[in-house]
Amino acid sequence: MNNNGNQSGPKAWIVRAGEDSRHAEGFAAAGAIAIGWNDIPGAPGQVLATEIRYSHPSGFSLTPSVEWIPQAYFVDSQNTIENNGWTNLSLRAEWSTSYGMTVFAAGQNLTNRNFSQSVQVDNAAGKFFEPADGRSFYAGLRWSPR
């Protein structure tokens, strides 16, 4: 057990989600042409997220993580505009004391790639893409009185 009462050692999780969603035949978006059998926009077909956390008995932990959208997906009901797939690498380190205090530091988008992590589906102004933050780092202190 470490200072937080948590089990030490490595822990890992992997999440994979997939779908193949299409509009029913003859479906038409409001004010648009019929778009039957097109992909439903805004949802990637495949998503993979994984994290490996190592916790040491001293209260230190290190957690690298990866989010991966391997393929482009449509952002409009007519299926003419795509958001490219992307990969996001992150790293988080923490040190927890037996007094309920945790010091942490993290970095996100460590490869500093330009990508759109979220989209606005069928945006009338054509502003579909919401860019992710560039490489970023933060640190902090959390206190949970025991």
C-alpha positions in Angstrom: 0.0 0.0 0.0 1.2 3.5 -0.7 0.6 6.7 1.4 -3.0 7.0 0.0 -3.9 3.5 0.9 -3.9 2.5 -2.8 -2.2 -0.6 -4.1 1.2 0.0 -5.6 2.5 -1.4 -8.8 1.4 -1.1 -12.5 -2.2 -0.8 -13.6 -3.4 -0.5 -17.1 -6.7 0.0 -19.0 -7.5 0.0 -22.6 -10.8 1.2 -24.1 -11.8 0.6 -27.7 -15.1 1.8 -29.2 -16.3 1.3 -32.7 -19.5 1.9 -34.7 -20.8 2.0 -38.2 -23.7 4.4 -38.1 -25.6 5.5 -41.2 -28.8 7.6 -41.9 -31.8 5.5 -43.0 -32.6 5.7 -46.7 -34.5 8.8 -47.7 -33.5 10.8 -44.6 -33.1 14.5 -45.2 -31.5 17.0 -42.8 -33.5 20.2 -42.3 -33.2 22.3 -45.4 -30.8 19.9 -47.1 -31.0 17.4 -49.9 -31.8 13.8 -49.2 -28.8 12.0 -47.6 -29.9 8.5 -47.3 -27.3 5.9 -46.2 -24.7 8.6 -45.5 -22.5 8.2 -42.4 -23.9 10.0 -39.3 -21.5 13.0 -38.9 -19.5 13.9 -35.9 -18.7 10.4 -34.6 -15.4 8.6 -35.4 -15.8 5.0 -36.4 -13.0 3.9 -34.1 -11.7 5.3 -30.8 -8.8 3.9 -28.7 -7.8 5.2 -25.4 -5.2 3.6 -23.1 -3.5 4.5 -19.9 -0.8 2.7 -17.8 -0.3 3.9 -14.2 2.6 2.9 -12.1 2.2 3.6 -8.4 5.2 3.3 -6.0 4.7 2.6 -2.2 6.2 6.0 -1.5 3.1 7.7 -3.0 4.7 8.5 -6.3 2.8 7.6 -9.5 3.4 8.1 -13.2 0.7 7.8 -15.8 1.3 8.0 -19.6 -1.8 7.9 -21.8 -2.7 7.8 -25.5 -5.9 8.7 -27.3 -6.2 7.6 -30.9 -8.7 8.3 -33.6 -7.2 6.2 -36.5 -9.5 7.4 -39.3 -11.1 10.5 -40.6 -14.8 11.0 -40.1 -17.4 13.3 -41.6 -18.6 16.5 -39.9 -21.5 17.3 -42.2 -24.6 15.3 -43.1 -23.8 15.4 -46.8 -20.5 13.6 -46.0 -18.4 16.1 -47.9 -16.2 17.5 -45.2 -13.9 15.3 -43.0 -12.1 15.7 -39.7 -8.7 13.9 -39.9 -7.9 11.2 -37.4 -5.4 12.1 -34.6 -3.3 10.9 -31.8 -2.8 12.6 -28.4 0.0 11.7 -26.0 -0.2 12.8 -22.3 1.8 12.2 -19.2 0.9 12.8 -15.5 3.0 12.5 -12.4 1.8 12.6 -8.8 3.2 12.4 -5.3 0.7 11.8 -2.5 1.5 12.1 1.2 -0.1 10.4 4.2 -1.5 13.9 5.2 -3.9 14.0 2.3 -1.8 16.3 0.1 -1.0 15.5 -3.5 1.4 17.4 -5.7 0.9 16.8 -9.5 2.2 17.8 -12.9 1.0 16.9 -16.3 1.6 17.5 -20.0 -0.9 17.1 -22.8 -0.5 16.9 -26.6 3.2 16.2 -26.0 3.9 15.9 -29.8 2.4 19.4 -30.3 0.3 18.3 -33.3 -2.4 20.5 -34.7 -5.7 18.6 -34.7 -9.4 19.1 -34.1 -10.3 17.2 -31.0 -14.0 18.1 -31.3 -16.3 19.3 -34.1 -19.6 21.2 -34.6 -21.8 19.0 -36.8 -23.5 20.8 -39.7 -22.4 24.2 -38.6 -24.3 26.7 -40.8 -21.3 29.1 -40.9 -19.0 26.3 -42.0 -17.0 26.5 -38.8 -16.9 22.7 -38.1 -13.5 22.4 -36.4 -12.6 23.2 -32.8 -8.8 22.9 -32.5 -7.2 21.2 -29.6 -4.7 23.0 -27.4 -1.1 22.8 -28.4 1.5 21.3 -26.1 0.6 22.3 -22.6 1.8 21.7 -19.1 0.3 22.3 -15.7 1.0 21.6 -12.1 -0.9 21.8 -8.9 -1.6 20.9 -5.3 -4.6 19.0 -4.0 -5.5 18.6 -0.4 -8.1 16.2 1.0 -8.2 16.4 4.8 -8.4 13.0 6.4 
